Amino acid sequence: MSSHPQLCHSDCDDCPIRHRAVCAHCDSRELEELEEIKYYRSFEAGQTVIWSGDQMSFVGSVVSGIASLTQTMEDGRTQMVGLLLPSDFVGRPGREGAPYDVVATTDLVMCCFRKKPFEELMARTPHIAHRLLEMTLDELDAAREWMLVLGRKTAREKIASLLSIIARRDASLTKRGMSGPMVFDLPLTREAMADYLGLTLETVSRQISALKKDGVIHLEGKRHVTIPDMGRLMEEAGDDTDGGFLV
């Protein structure tokens, strides 16, 4: 696994994912123990973080950027089966191999922990084990949500759903809360969106243009997105708008 030089992040209190990461419930002593086994790695867009079947020497969380989870079939066809967004956990304690290819979709920064020491720490630290369970259940809910997106929604609803998921999971937006316009840079190309949603590139472009024309989103260039009314976007996605946002 290739990477760039280690990045200089040392203060957990300033971490943009601190409130949602695996260490969210840790006290100062537990954070000190994690500090002893953690390191940071950065990856360029398009760089492979983990190959399917690789033995993993680390687990960790996405600090910034997005990665894709991809499976390759025997005939060489590939399918993107998930996205890793800020605070998402990579790796499975107790399992040696990686089940998917993990590829940096954008420039990516990860907070990594040496795997064996992390497993030992988790065994004696209920805060970490409990938070990892919470995150695993959230991941299961997200997978079920995505089954609905891919299986039953229209092309317009799929695009709106993906935009809402990315907006809701943006670490800086979550700190500010969900009130007011939401502004973010779309981390996926339209080609990547088409691949992930099972749509053609033309359909993705057409539906984004339609959402822009109808005022559901504002778009500067191809990536800078403003959502004036999150409730309206959720309605376009065919989702509940009672405030029960998934994070």
Long-range contacts (C-beta under 8 A, 24 or more apart in sequence): 1-48, 1-49, 1-50, 1-54, 2-47, 3-41, 3-42, 3-43, 3-47, 4-41, 4-42, 4-43, 4-44, 5-42, 6-39, 6-40, 6-41, 7-40, 7-41, 7-42, 7-109, 8-40, 9-40, 9-63, 9-109, 9-111, 10-35, 15-63, 15-111, 16-63, 16-64, 16-86, 16-171, 16-172, 16-175, 17-61, 17-62, 17-63, 17-86, 17-87, 17-111, 17-171, 19-174, 19-175, 20-86, 20-87, 20-171, 20-174, 20-247, 21-61, 21-87, 21-89, 21-111, 22-61, 22-89, 22-128, 22-131, 22-132, 22-135, 23-128, 23-131, 24-131, 25-127, 25-128, 25-130, 25-131, 26-125, 26-127, 26-128, 27-127, 30-121, 30-125, 30-127, 30-128, 33-121, 33-125, 34-113, 34-121, 36-117, 37-113, 37-114, 37-117, 37-118, 37-121, 38-111, 38-112, 38-113, 39-112, 39-114, 40-109, 40-110, 40-111, 40-112, 41-109, 41-110, 41-112, 42-107, 42-108, 42-109, 42-110, 43-67, 43-104, 43-107, 43-108, 43-110, 44-104, 44-107, 44-108, 45-104, 45-105, 45-106, 45-107, 45-108, 46-103, 46-104, 47-103, 47-104, 47-108, 48-101, 48-102, 48-103, 48-104, 49-90, 49-102, 49-103, 49-104, 49-108, 49-110, 50-90, 50-98, 50-100, 50-101, 50-102, 51-98, 51-101, 52-98, 52-99, 52-100, 52-101, 53-97, 53-98, 54-97, 54-98, 55-96, 55-97, 56-91, 56-95, 56-96, 56-97, 56-98, 56-115, 57-114, 57-115, 58-91, 58-112, 58-113, 58-114, 58-115, 59-89, 59-90, 59-91, 59-92, 59-93, 59-112, 59-113, 59-115, 59-118, 60-89, 60-90, 60-91, 60-110, 60-111, 60-112, 60-113, 61-87, 61-88, 61-89, 61-90, 61-110, 61-111, 62-86, 62-87, 62-88, 62-90, 62-108, 62-109, 62-110, 63-109, 63-110, 63-111, 64-107, 64-108, 64-109, 64-171, 65-104, 65-105, 65-106, 65-107, 65-108, 65-109, 65-187, 66-104, 66-105, 66-106, 66-108, 66-187, 66-188, 67-102, 67-103, 67-104, 67-105, 67-108, 68-102, 68-103, 68-105, 68-192, 68-196, 69-100, 69-101, 69-102, 70-100, 70-101, 70-102, 70-103, 71-100, 71-101, 72-101, 80-192, 80-195, 80-196, 82-143, 82-146, 83-196, 85-166, 85-169, 85-170, 86-169, 86-170, 86-171, 87-169, 87-171, 88-135, 88-139, 89-132, 89-135, 89-139, 91-115, 93-118, 93-119, 93-122, 93-132, 94-119, 105-187, 105-188, 105-192, 106-187, 138-246, 138-247, 141-246, 142-246, 145-246, 149-197, 150-197, 150-198, 153-237, 153-238, 155-197, 155-199, 155-203, 155-204, 155-207, 156-207, 156-210, 156-211, 156-236, 157-236, 157-237, 157-238, 158-197, 158-199, 158-207, 159-193, 159-197, 159-204, 159-207, 159-208, 159-211, 160-211, 160-216, 160-233, 160-234, 160-236, 160-237, 160-238, 161-237, 161-238, 161-239, 162-188, 162-193, 162-196, 162-197, 163-211, 163-217, 163-225, 163-227, 163-233, 163-237, 164-227, 164-230, 164-233, 164-234, 164-237, 164-239, 165-246, 167-225, 167-227, 167-230, 167-233, 168-245, 168-246, 168-247, 169-247, 174-247, 178-230, 178-243, 178-245, 181-226, 181-227, 181-228, 181-229, 182-226, 182-227, 182-230, 183-224, 183-225, 183-226, 183-227, 184-225, 185-223, 185-224, 185-225, 186-222, 186-223, 186-224, 186-225, 187-223, 190-222, 211-236
